[in-house]
Structures are given as C-alpha cells and as structure tokens.
Amino acid sequence: MQIEYHKRFSHHLGREMEFKTYGHAGRPVLIFPTSNGRFYQYEDSGGIGALADRIEAGELRVWTVDGIDGESFFSKSHDLQGRIGRHEAYFRYVREELLPEILHVGGRKPILSGCSMGAFHASNFLCRFPDWVAGVVALSGVYSTRHFFGPALDGQIYFNSPVDYLPGLPDGGTLDLIRSRRLFFCCGQGAWEEPMAQDLHRLEAVLRDKAVPAWVDFWGQDVSHDWPWWHRQIAYFFDKWLEADRSRPI
C-alpha cells in the first residue's frame, strides 16, 4: 500500500498540521479522528486495515487529518465563543487548505468519515459545506453541541449543532445540496452507545422531516462504542458506498 506522511503550516490555525495518505487511486476519503485524536489514530486503531483491500485495489484513497479538539470542544476554558472560534478556524483549515489539495490529487469530491467525535465533525462539515463533498459515513457520532457546551447555543455554537440548525434550513441552496449527497449513519445499541443512539434518533427525525434521504442504521444490543465494531461497520458501509457509486456516481 502506498503511504505518505505530510506536515504543512496552516495559516488559519497558526501552526503545523500533519496528515497521512493511503493508496494510489480511487474515491478520496477524508477521515476525522475521535475525540482528542491525531492523524495517525485511524491507522493505529485498525481503521486502515479494515479498508486495506479497497485501498490496495484502487477503489479508495484515504486522507487522515489531524484534530484540535483539545483547543475547542474539549478545552477547559470558560470562554465558549473562543473555543468555538478555534473550531471555526479548524474548519477553515480543512475547507481552504486541505480539501483543495484532496480535490486536486483525488480528482473527485471526497467522502467524509469518522467514528465517535470524528463522525460528528464529518457530518457537521457536510451539513454546512455540502458543495465540497460527496457524502458521509458517520459511525457512533453525536450531533448536538450540548455534549460540549451545555445548553449554550449563541453565536457559532448554534451553527455547529446539526440537530438544531438543520430544522431551520430553507428549501433550496444548502438543503438541496445535502439531499443530493450520499449519507450513511450508524450506531450500536450496546455499551457506551446510549448518548450516540439518542442523538442519531434525533438526527434521523430531522432528516426525515426535511426530506433528506439517508441510510440510518442501528446495530444490536451487543454493539459497543469501540474499534472492533467500528472495523466491521467501516468495511460494511464503504462497500455499500462503492456499490452505490458504481450505479450512480456522485
């Protein structure tokens, strides 16, 4: 498997950011790490291994991005707007510095994906900037900022809480673009999955109300919030994505 390491200075974040790429061809995939995770986490935790056959076959080409959750969502600072402002700078880094390179190298809009916090970032980015991406594979994510900022929804916090801002999107524009993307959401119903399952039920209701097509899947009571299950889900849902892409490319 072709693997490359990159380190670049981000003007939006004011510091170096690292990422890795896996593969030589295929649909681009951008992976966000779990909470406080780094760019190497997905490989170290077996996620790349779960996709190895698809990567080596030239069906998928994966980018694993660095995270800054410790400066934003998991920061101990009481300055909520400063924390969400740091996250906004992170999304600008992804949108304006990393994604143009992925589009240039990969030649097509990427799938966004991640597990747990990575699923939150991937889904939130797609819902805010659907023109940049082809769709999402989100596993065991939360979809509300209440988990990080409590009841506060002022300023940019609101616009990073999908179950709160999606209901207010008018027809046309962003909402129509979201409807045209391919969306996969999955969550288990076992250990440590209850908050994520509750959020996914809320998101499912919002998507249904807004007439957004999506595959929403709740796996069994034995399916826990952990990598062994995510490995199975990663392989399963990316196979479903590739199968759909062959009949209706996005």
Secondary structure, 3 states (H helix, E strand, C coil): CCEEEEEEEECCCCEEEEEEEECCCCEEEEEECCCCCCCCHHHHCCHHHHHHHHHHCCCEEEEEECCCHHHCCCCCCCCHHHHHHHHHHHHHHHHHHHHHHHHHHHCCCCEEEEECHHHHHHHHHHHHCHHHCCEEEEECCCCCCHHHHCCCCCHHHHHHCHHHHHHHCCCCHHHHHHHHCEEEEEECCCCCCHHHHHHHHHHHHHHHHCCCCCEEEECCCCCCCCHHHHHHHHHHHHHHHHHHHHHCCC
